Amino acid sequence: MTFKTFWRGVFALLLLFVTWQTLTPDPDNTEPSIAIARFIAELLFHDERLGDKVAHFLAYSALGGSAAFAHVELANRRWLTIAALAAYGVLLEFLQGVGGVRMPEFADALANSSGALAAYPAALFIERALSRVRAA
């Protein structure tokens, strides 16, 4: 299995997981699972209530990073992948309100988009740095 194939699998699984988590009713037992996000929110913003936004950011960071490592390109352009992931995060947040089970939040959509936008170029930088190390 190649590096790119592995990351394509990771990207596909993350995309399915994030979609499922976004569109299903919010289970009562999610609080323990975002404890790390609350910890990060407390560290960065001194407000653990922002843990939900940090969790959104981290989920889309994982999507953006795995897309970069997998070399996911739309129309042979990586920037389109970033735009598509950002738009997907906004779309899913909007779709939450359609079912009436969960309420969409603009701040969540912004966190989703920001995660994809931040992680994708960071992952590309890491990938290029690793290739230079291997070549040396």
Secondary structure, DSSP 8 states (H G I E B T S, - for coil): --HHHHHHHHHHHHHHHHHHHHHS---GGGTGGGHHHHHHHHHHHS-GGGHHHHHHHHHHHHHHHHHHHTT--BTTBHHHHHHHHHHHHHHHHHHHHHHSSS---HHHHHHHHHHHHHHHHHHHHHHHHHHHHHH-
